Amino acid sequence: MSELGDFIEASGLLSYDPAAITRIYAGHPQRLIKRLWQTLVPIGLYLLGVASDWLFGLLRNSERARNRSREAAELLVALGPAFIKAGQALSTRPDIVPPVLLEELAQLQDQLPGFDSALAMACIEEDLGAPISTIYAQLDAEPISAASLGQVHKGVLPTGQTVAVKVQRPGLREQITLDLYIVRNIAAWLNRNVGLIRSDLVALIDELGKRVFEEMDYLNEASNAEAFARLHSQNPRIAVPAIYRHATSRRVLTMEWIDGVKLTNLEAVRQLGIDPDDMVNVGVNCSLQQLLEHGFFHADPHPGNLLALPDGRLAYLDFGMMSEVSRESRTGLIQAVVHLVNRNFSKLSKDFVSLGFLAEDVNLEPIVPAFENVFGQAIEMGVSRMDFKAVTDDLSGVMYRFPFRVPPYYALIIRSLVTLEGIALSVDPDFKILGAAYPYFARRLMEDPDPSLRESLKEMLFDGEIFRWQRLDNLIASASQGSQLDLESLLDQVLDFLFSANGGLLRQQLVEAAIEQVDAVAWSATLQLSQRIPARLQPPGLKKGSWKASQDPLPMLNLEPIRQLVAILQALPGFEPQLLLKRLPRVLGEPNLRQMGVQMAKGLAERSVVRLLRDVLVPA
């Protein structure tokens, strides 16, 4: 077997399959024994030290606990790529890992020294089936960067395009597979013998294995990059490197070379004539669009993967770690935000059940007050001022105490948002990602026709049977802060909501307000007319000006709900009265408007009878 290949590739294993891996190593135990010695001895010595500290109560000292956590992270780095990936996966699992260790694992860096350039060149020729000189007009022998899975070389295609060529480490698949096999067996032993561990560690390793195998397949990464580019093709502020398929294989990826600067290099970004705050907003909006609109998101947006370009665009790189969020989960996340903003912690706990964090048979009673402790004070400060990391740290403690199971997609979402917030904080120390995200949530809530979100909008705007105009004002004001506000669509969705089944209570309020106002106008006119009738002919209830006529010459303009709605819309940037006039034919054609007219006529008739019997025929 050549130095470029490895045992696993020779076995034909190109995707993660735990059963197949077990069969492979069961037939070749000699390959396992050496690596077991390299891994289990240092892991065993570390666990022996931790057990000794626990036995003598030394871990109650916070500094001692932090040092042991730091040692764990350093041990994972020393053990190699698979263990680094496992540590990174655990860094987003507060249901498994105590908070102090979580912080240390979150700082794990996926960087290793480069490998022999001659091997890299040989790998390219072997995988692409041609001499380098026929594939590239020029290719630098020395790599410009290296990570755990491979390294990147700069080159030029015969057509003149400058490219980045990513080459996988030789023998990587065997090393990763062997380590995953060992870690999976350790996880199975821990699940069987350590009762404190509630989560399925084997399932976690299997999820990790699936993702690492996807990362090792550069054809998969090429497809991810092309899908990402298609989804964001309408966004003029986002750049994605082109993929050159003729020079791409499972272990070699050739893509467009992107000249840009890291967002965290503030001085270099400003020298491009670009406002770093603006670039952060572009990144936040793009990430939210990925998560909540497309459901296909970049799970590793660290500073090296986000570059500011001279033309003002934000470039995304490295599409090996992508993840998907189902439509149901996206809707569930927005509903959870609604319940959080409304301080409805009971419904929030049920959201965690529907999102897969808690089993349906879990007792939610003790979890509700725990949520109130975590979120209550933060909500008092307002969503825009919530500290995302502080809240997630507090929530991690709750997840560790109660029987939570963190779904894989959520772990990657948290990793993505925490990484993004870290970049933003380096630009603006006062940045709050939840404050930046809320306008997007508000816009989705106002514009999305999904029935579940229509119901959530109703929950947001009504307190029992009382419509809260201030909440609508806040929601529309937040939505209008988004950089991609579609005012016409927003107005259409407001009208859709008004005339939908969920808008029944609001329509009823408008009808009652209209009845009240028309009745007041009619009664005012009746009183004024009664003064012109001779006293002897006046009905008993209207004699001697017992009633004071209204002094308001245009009382209909005081129709409070309409006045409030118009005032809210007028505050929107770009609002013009013509936008409402254009929708008048649509409003007049609404069946519910005719129903409102019938209700109004019925209400006025009832009021007229009451007025006649109580105020006209009966002496004042």
C-alpha positions in Angstrom: 0.0 0.0 0.0 1.4 3.4 -1.0 2.1 6.1 1.6 -0.8 8.1 0.0 -3.4 5.5 0.6 -4.6 3.9 3.9 -6.0 0.7 5.2 -9.6 2.0 5.5 -9.6 3.3 1.9 -8.3 -0.1 0.7 -11.3 -1.6 2.6 -13.7 0.5 0.5 -15.2 2.4 3.5 -16.1 5.8 2.1 -18.9 6.7 4.5 -19.3 6.3 8.3 -20.6 2.9 9.1 -20.0 1.7 12.8 -20.9 -1.9 12.0 -18.5 -2.1 9.1 -15.7 -0.4 11.1 -16.2 -3.0 13.9 -15.9 -5.8 11.3 -12.8 -4.3 9.8 -10.9 -4.0 13.0 -12.1 -7.3 14.4 -10.3 -8.9 11.5 -7.1 -6.8 12.0 -6.5 -6.5 15.8 -2.8 -5.6 15.3 -3.8 -2.2 13.8 -5.9 -1.5 16.9 -3.5 -2.5 19.7 -0.8 0.2 19.0 -3.3 3.0 18.9 -5.1 1.8 22.0 -1.8 2.0 23.8 -1.2 5.6 22.5 -4.7 6.8 23.6 -5.9 4.8 26.6 -2.7 5.2 28.6 -2.7 9.1 28.7 -6.5 9.1 29.0 -6.3 6.6 31.9 -3.6 8.6 33.7 -5.7 11.8 33.3 -8.9 10.1 34.6 -6.8 8.7 37.6 -5.7 12.2 38.5 -9.3 13.6 38.3 -10.6 10.7 40.4 -7.9 11.4 43.0 -8.9 15.1 43.1 -12.6 14.2 43.4 -11.9 11.7 46.2 -10.0 14.3 48.3 -12.5 17.1 47.5 -10.0 19.1 45.5 -12.4 19.7 42.6 -14.5 21.9 44.8 -11.7 24.5 44.3 -12.7 26.4 41.2 -9.1 27.0 40.1 -8.3 23.3 40.5 -11.4 22.4 38.4 -10.4 24.8 35.7 -6.8 23.5 35.5 -8.1 19.9 35.2 -10.5 21.2 32.4 -7.6 22.9 30.6 -5.6 19.7 30.8 -8.5 17.8 29.2 -8.5 20.2 26.3 -4.7 19.9 25.9 -4.9 16.1 26.0 -7.5 16.1 23.2 -5.2 18.2 21.0 -2.3 15.9 21.6 -4.3 12.8 20.7 -5.1 14.1 17.2 -7.8 15.2 14.8 -10.6 12.8 15.8 -10.2 13.7 19.5 -10.1 17.4 18.6 -13.4 17.0 16.7 -14.9 15.1 19.6 -13.9 17.9 22.0 -15.4 20.5 19.7 -18.7 18.5 19.5 -18.8 18.2 23.3 -18.2 22.0 23.6 -21.8 22.5 22.5 -23.3 19.8 24.7 -24.2 21.4 28.1 -26.4 18.4 28.9 -23.3 16.2 29.1 -20.4 18.4 30.0 -20.1 20.6 33.2 -19.9 24.4 32.5 -16.2 24.8 33.5 -15.1 22.1 31.1 -17.5 23.5 28.4 -15.6 26.8 28.4 -12.2 25.1 27.9 -13.5 22.8 25.1 -15.0 25.8 23.3 -11.5 27.2 22.8 -10.2 24.1 21.0 -8.5 25.2 17.7 -8.6 22.9 14.7 -5.0 23.6 13.6 -2.1 21.3 13.2 1.3 21.6 11.4 1.3 21.0 7.6 2.6 17.7 6.1 5.3 17.0 3.5 4.6 19.0 0.4 5.9 16.2 -1.8 3.2 14.0 -0.5 0.6 16.7 -1.2 1.7 17.0 -4.8 1.7 13.2 -5.2 -1.8 13.0 -3.7 -3.1 15.6 -6.2 -1.7 13.7 -9.2 -3.0 10.4 -7.9 -6.5 11.7 -7.2 -6.9 13.8 -10.3 -5.2 11.3 -12.6 -2.9 13.7 -14.4 0.5 15.5 -13.8 0.3 18.7 -11.9 1.7 20.7 -14.8 -1.3 19.8 -17.0 -3.9 20.7 -14.2 -2.3 23.9 -13.0 -0.2 26.5 -14.7 1.5 27.1 -11.4 1.1 25.6 -7.9 3.0 26.7 -4.8 4.8 23.8 -3.1 4.6 25.2 0.4 1.1 25.4 2.0 -0.3 28.8 3.1 -2.4 27.2 5.9 -3.0 23.8 7.5 -5.7 22.3 9.7 -6.4 18.8 11.1 -7.9 17.4 7.9 -5.6 19.0 5.3 -3.7 22.0 4.0 -4.1 24.7 1.4 -1.8 25.6 -1.5 -2.1 28.6 -3.8 -2.1 28.0 -7.6 -3.1 29.2 -11.0 -5.2 27.4 -13.6 -4.1 27.3 -17.3 -7.0 29.7 -18.0 -5.4 32.3 -15.6 -7.7 32.0 -12.6 -6.0 32.1 -9.2 -7.1 29.2 -7.1 -6.9 27.7 -3.6 -6.1 24.0 -3.6 -7.0 22.0 -0.5 -5.3 18.7 -0.1 -6.2 16.0 2.5 -3.6 14.5 4.8 -2.5 11.1 3.6 -3.7 8.3 5.8 -6.3 10.6 7.5 -9.3 8.3 7.0 -7.6 5.4 8.8 -6.5 7.6 11.7 -9.9 9.2 12.1 -11.7 5.9 11.8 -9.5 4.1 14.3 -9.9 6.9 16.8 -13.7 7.0 16.3 -13.8 3.3 16.9 -11.9 3.6 20.1 -13.9 6.7 21.3 -17.2 5.0 20.4 -16.3 1.9 22.6 -15.3 4.2 25.5 -18.6 6.0 25.1 -20.5 2.7 25.1 -18.7 1.6 28.3 -19.5 5.0 30.0 -23.2 4.7 29.1 -23.3 1.2 30.5 -21.4 1.9 33.7 -21.8 5.6 34.7 -25.4 6.3 35.8 -24.9 10.1 36.0 -24.6 10.2 32.2 -28.1 10.6 30.8 -27.3 11.3 27.2 -26.6 8.7 24.6 -22.9 9.2 24.1 -22.7 6.5 21.4 -25.3 8.4 19.3 -23.2 11.6 19.8 -20.1 9.8 18.5 -22.0 8.4 15.6 -23.3 11.9 14.7 -19.7 13.2 14.9 -18.4 10.3 12.8 -21.0 11.0 10.1 -20.0 14.7 10.0 -16.3 14.0 10.0 -16.7 11.6 7.1 -18.7 14.2 5.2 -15.9 16.8 5.9 -13.3 14.3 4.6 -15.2 14.1 1.3 -14.2 17.2 -0.6 -16.8 16.3 -3.3 -19.4 16.8 -0.6 -17.8 20.1 0.4 -17.9 21.2 -3.2 -21.6 20.5 -3.4 -22.2 22.4 -0.2 -20.4 25.4 -1.5 -22.4 25.4 -4.7 -25.7 25.0 -2.8 -24.8 27.8 -0.5 -23.9 30.0 -3.5 -27.3 29.3 -5.1 -29.3 30.1 -2.0 -27.5 33.4 -1.6 -27.2 34.4 -5.2 -29.7 37.2 -4.8 -27.8 38.8 -1.9 -25.3 41.3 -3.4 -23.3 41.5 -0.2 -22.4 37.8 0.0 -19.5 36.1 -1.9 -18.8 32.4 -2.3 -15.8 31.0 -4.1 -16.4 29.2 -7.4 -15.6 25.5 -7.5 -13.6 24.0 -10.3 -15.0 20.5 -10.6 -12.4 19.3 -13.2 -9.7 19.8 -10.6 -11.7 18.4 -7.6 -11.9 14.9 -6.2 -12.6 13.2 -2.9 -9.2 14.3 -1.4 -8.5 17.5 -3.5 -10.6 20.6 -3.7 -9.8 23.4 -6.1 -11.8 26.7 -5.6 -11.6 30.3 -6.6 -8.9 32.3 -4.7 -10.5 35.0 -2.5 -8.5 38.1 -1.6 -9.8 39.6 1.5 -9.1 40.4 5.2 -10.4 38.8 8.4 -13.3 40.7 10.0 -11.3 40.7 13.3 -8.5 42.7 11.6 -10.3 46.0 12.1 -7.5 48.3 10.8 -7.2 46.3 7.6 -11.0 46.3 7.1 -11.1 50.1 7.6 -8.2 50.5 5.1 -10.5 48.9 2.5 -12.9 51.8 3.1 -15.4 49.5 4.8 -17.2 49.9 8.1 -16.6 46.8 10.3 -20.0 47.3 12.0 -21.6 47.1 8.6 -19.8 43.9 7.7 -20.9 42.3 11.1 -24.6 43.3 10.3 -24.2 41.6 6.9 -22.9 38.4 8.6 -25.6 38.4 11.3 -28.4 38.9 8.7 -26.9 36.2 6.4 -26.6 33.7 9.4 -30.2 34.3 10.4 -31.3 33.8 6.8 -29.4 30.6 6.7 -30.9 29.4 10.0 -34.5 30.5 9.7 -35.2 30.9 6.0 -33.1 28.4 4.1 -32.5 25.9 6.9 -29.0 25.2 5.5 -26.3 26.9 7.5 -22.6 27.3 7.8 -21.7 25.7 11.2 -18.1 26.9 11.4 -18.1 30.7 10.8 -14.7 31.3 12.6 -12.6 34.4 11.7 -10.6 32.5 9.1 -13.8 31.6 7.2 -15.2 35.1 7.0 -13.4 37.7 4.9 -14.2 41.3 4.1 -13.7 42.0 0.4 -12.6 45.4 -1.2 -16.0 45.6 -3.0 -17.9 45.6 0.3 -19.0 41.9 0.1 -18.6 39.3 2.9 -17.0 36.1 1.7 -17.7 32.7 3.3 -15.1 30.0 3.0 -14.8 26.3 4.1 -18.1 24.4 3.5 -17.1 21.1 5.1 -19.2 21.6 8.2 -22.8 22.5 7.1 -26.0 21.5 8.8 -29.7 21.6 8.1 -32.7 22.7 10.2 -36.1 21.3 9.3 -39.1 23.6 8.6 -40.7 22.4 11.8 -37.6 23.2 13.9 -37.3 26.6 12.4 -40.9 27.4 13.2 -40.4 26.0 16.7 -37.4 28.2 17.3 -39.4 31.3 16.4 -42.3 30.2 18.6 -39.9 29.7 21.5 -38.7 33.3 21.0 -42.4 34.5 21.1 -42.9 32.7 24.4 -39.6 34.0 25.8 -40.5 37.6 24.9 -44.0 37.2 26.4 -42.4 35.6 29.6 -44.6 32.5 29.1 -42.1 30.1 30.6 -44.6 27.3 30.9 -45.1 27.3 27.1 -41.4 27.8 26.6 -40.7 24.5 28.5 -43.2 22.8 26.1 -41.4 24.3 23.2 -38.2 22.5 24.4 -40.2 19.2 24.3 -41.4 19.8 20.7 -37.9 20.8 19.6 -36.5 17.5 21.0 -34.6 18.8 24.0 -36.9 17.0 26.6 -38.8 13.7 26.4 -42.5 14.0 26.5 -42.8 12.2 29.9 -40.4 14.6 31.7 -42.0 16.6 34.5 -41.8 20.2 33.5 -42.9 21.7 36.8 -39.3 22.2 38.3 -38.0 23.3 34.9 -40.4 26.3 34.5 -39.0 28.2 37.6 -35.4 27.3 36.4 -36.2 29.0 33.1 -37.6 32.0 34.9 -34.4 32.3 36.9 -32.3 32.1 33.7 -34.4 34.4 31.4 -36.4 36.5 33.8 -33.8 39.2 34.5 -32.5 39.2 31.0 -35.9 39.8 29.5 -36.5 42.7 32.0 -33.5 44.4 30.3 -35.1 43.9 26.9 -34.2 41.5 24.1 -31.9 44.0 22.4 -29.7 44.1 25.5 -29.6 40.4 26.3 -26.1 38.9 26.6 -26.3 35.8 24.5 -23.2 34.0 26.0 -24.3 34.8 29.5 -27.8 33.4 28.9 -26.5 30.3 27.2 -24.0 29.7 30.0 -26.8 30.0 32.6 -29.0 27.7 30.4 -26.1 25.2 30.2 -26.3 24.8 34.0 -30.0 24.1 33.7 -29.5 21.6 31.0 -26.8 19.8 33.0 -29.1 19.6 36.1 -32.2 18.4 34.3 -32.7 15.6 31.8 -32.1 17.6 28.6 -30.9 16.0 25.4 -29.4 18.5 23.0 -30.3 17.8 19.3 -27.3 17.8 16.9 -28.7 20.6 14.8 -29.1 22.9 18.0 -25.5 22.2 19.1 -24.3 23.4 15.7 -26.6 26.4 15.8 -25.2 27.5 19.2 -21.6 26.9 18.0 -22.4 29.0 14.9 -24.0 31.9 16.9 -21.4 31.9 19.7 -18.6 32.0 17.1 -20.4 34.8 15.2 -21.0 36.8 18.4 -17.3 36.4 19.3 -16.3 38.0 15.9 -18.8 40.8 16.4 -17.6 41.5 19.9 -14.1 42.0 18.5 -15.6 44.8 16.3 -18.1 46.2 18.8 -17.6 45.4 22.5 -21.3 46.3 23.1 -22.6 44.0 20.4 -25.6 41.8 21.4 -26.5 39.2 18.9 -30.0 38.7 20.2 -30.6 42.4 19.7 -29.3 42.2 16.2 -31.4 39.1 15.5 -34.7 40.2 16.9 -35.6 42.4 13.9 -35.2 39.4 11.7 -37.4 37.3 14.0 -40.0 40.1 14.1 -40.0 40.3 10.3 -40.4 36.6 9.9 -43.3 36.7 12.4 -45.0 39.5 10.6 -44.4 38.3 7.0 -44.4 34.5 7.1 -47.8 32.9 6.1 -47.0 29.6 7.9 -50.1 28.8 10.0 -48.1 28.0 13.1 -46.4 31.4 12.9 -49.8 33.1 12.4 -50.9 31.5 15.7 -47.6 32.7 17.3 -48.3 36.2 16.0 -51.7 36.0 17.7 -50.1 34.9 20.9 -47.7 37.8 20.7 -50.3 40.5 20.1 -53.2 39.3 22.4 -53.2 39.1 26.2 -56.2 36.9 26.7 -58.9 38.7 24.7 -57.2 42.1 24.9 -55.3 43.3 21.8 -52.0 44.9 22.9 -51.3 47.8 20.5 -48.0 48.4 22.1 -46.8 44.9 21.2 -47.8 45.4 17.6 -46.0 48.8 17.6 -42.9 47.2 19.1 -43.0 44.2 16.6 -43.4 46.4 13.5 -40.8 48.8 14.8 -38.4 45.9 15.3 -39.2 44.4 11.9 -38.6 47.8 10.2 -35.0 47.8 11.6 -34.1 44.8 9.5 -31.9 45.5 6.5 -34.2 43.5 4.1 -37.6 44.9 5.1 -40.2 44.4 2.3 -42.7 47.1 3.3 -45.4 46.1 0.7 -45.1 42.5 1.9 -45.3 43.6 5.5 -48.5 45.6 4.8 -50.0 42.6 3.0 -49.3 40.4 6.0 -50.9 42.9 8.4 -54.0 42.8 6.3 -53.8 39.0 6.0 -53.7 38.8 9.8 -56.5 41.3 10.2 -58.9 39.2 8.0 -57.6 35.8 9.0 -59.2 33.5 11.6 -56.5 34.6 14.1 -57.5 38.2 13.6 -61.1 37.6 14.8 -60.6 39.3 18.2 -58.9 42.3 16.5 -61.8 42.7 14.0 -64.2 42.5 16.9 -62.4 45.3 18.7 -62.5 47.4 15.5 -66.3 46.7 15.1 -67.0 47.6 18.8 -64.9 50.8 18.5 -66.8 51.7 15.3 -70.2 51.0 16.9 -69.2 53.1 19.9 -68.1 56.0 17.7 -71.0 55.9 15.3 -73.4 55.7 18.2 -71.7 58.7 19.8 -72.0 60.7 16.5 -75.6 59.8 16.0 -76.5 60.6 19.6 -74.7 63.9 19.3 -76.7 64.8 16.2 -79.9 63.7 17.8 -79.3 66.0 20.8 -78.5 68.9 18.6 -81.7 68.4 16.5 -83.8 68.0 19.6 -82.9 71.6 20.6 -84.7 72.8 17.4 -88.0 71.0 18.3 -90.5 72.9 20.4 -90.3 71.9 24.0 -93.8 70.6 24.1 -93.0 68.1 21.3 -89.7 66.9 22.7 -89.6 63.3 24.0 -89.3 63.1 27.8 -85.6 62.1 27.8 -84.5 65.1 25.6 -86.2 68.0 27.4 -84.4 71.1 28.6 -81.0 70.1 27.1 -80.4 67.5 29.7 -77.6 66.1 27.5 -74.4 67.9 26.5 -73.8 67.6 22.8 -70.4 66.5 21.5 -68.0 69.4 20.7 -65.8 67.3 18.4 -66.6 68.3 14.8 -65.0 65.1 13.4 -65.6 62.4 16.0 -64.9 59.5 13.5 -61.2 60.5 13.4 -61.1 59.3 17.1 -61.7 55.7 16.1 -58.9 54.6 18.4 -57.8 51.2 16.9 -57.7 52.7 13.4 -55.8 55.7 14.6 -53.3 53.6 16.4 -52.8 51.2 13.4 -52.3 54.2 11.0 -49.9 55.8 13.5 -47.8 52.6 13.7 -47.7 52.3 9.9 -46.8 55.9 9.4 -43.7 55.5 11.5 -42.3 52.9 9.1 -39.4 54.1 6.9 -40.6 54.6 3.3 -44.4 54.5 4.2 -46.7 56.5 1.9 -50.5 56.8 2.1 -50.6 55.5 -1.5 -49.5 52.1 -0.2 -52.8 51.8 1.8 -54.9 53.3 -1.1 -53.5 50.6 -3.4 -54.9 48.0 -1.1 -58.4 49.5 -0.8 -60.0 47.3 -3.5 -58.6 44.2 -1.8 -59.9 45.3 1.6 -63.4 46.1 0.2 -63.5 42.7 -1.4 -62.8 40.8 1.9 -65.7 38.6 3.0 -64.8 39.3 6.6 -65.3 43.1 5.9 -68.8 42.4 4.9 -69.3 40.3 8.0 -67.9 43.2 10.0 -70.5 45.5 8.3 -73.3 43.1 9.3 -72.0 43.0 12.9 -71.8 46.8 13.0 -75.4 47.2 11.7 -76.7 44.7 14.2 -74.8 46.5 17.0 -76.0 49.9 16.0 -79.6 48.6 15.8 -79.3 47.2 19.4 -77.8 50.5 20.6 -80.6 52.5 18.9 -83.3 50.4 20.7 -81.5 50.9 24.0 -81.1 54.6 23.4 -84.8 54.9 22.5 -86.0 53.1 25.6 -83.4 54.4 28.1 -82.5 57.9 26.9 -85.4 59.1 24.7 -88.7 57.8 26.1 -87.7 57.8 29.8 -87.4 61.2 31.4 -83.9 62.3 32.3 
